[in-house]
Amino acid sequence: MSTLMIELPSGILPEDAKFLMAVKLFETEKLSIGQAAKLAGYSKATFIELVSKLGVAVVNYSPEDLAQEMLL
């Protein structure tokens, strides 16, 4: 794992920056939900709840996969 050091503008908390970076890395499929949760410092369940509130899709089924799931 690499380390990144950045200077944040005043008013931006390190925890918020870490969370938002984890969200974007998850959203762009660079990290799994578990990896992003760990990076943000949250449990997987809490991270899922928080990103859902931001409108980020946690489950990304193709139309075909979704149709198959609905048959189960």
N, C-alpha and C positions, 0 to 999 in steps of 0.2 A: 504494500500500500504506500502511496506517495503522500507527502505532506504539502499543503498549500497554505501560505501565509499571505493575507491581504489586509490592507487598511480599509476599514469600513467608515463611511461617513458618520458623523455624529447623529444619533437617533436611530441607527440601525444596530440592533442587538445581534451578537454573534450567533445566538441560538436561532433567531429568525433567518439569518443568512444561510445557515447550515440547512435548516428545514427547506427553504425555498430552492436551494441548490439540489437537495435530494429529490424534491418534487420534480424539478425540471429533468434531472437525469433519469428518473423513473418514466416520466412522460415521453421522453425521447428514446426509451428502451435501451439506455446505456446501463441501467441498473435494474435488477429485479425488485419486486416490492419489499422483499426481506432485506436486501442490501440497502435500499433507500431508507427503510425504517431504521436500520442500524446506524447509518450515516447521520440521520437526523436525531438519533438518540431516543427513539420511541419504540414501543412494542409494535409488532406488525399490526395488531388490531387497532391500536390508537392511530398509527400512521394511515391506515386505510380509512378510518373515520375522518381524519383531518383532510386528506386529499380529496375525499368525496365531497366535503363541504366546499372545496375550491372548484368543484365541477370537473375534476380530473377522473376519467374513466379508470376504474381499477381492474375491470374485466374487459378484455378486448377480443370478443369473438368475431370471426368472419360470419357473414350471413349464413353460409352453409353449416358452419359449426354450431351456430345458434339454433338453427332449424333442427339439427341432429339432437342437441341437448333437450330441446322442447319435446322430443318424442320419448325421452327416457322417463 
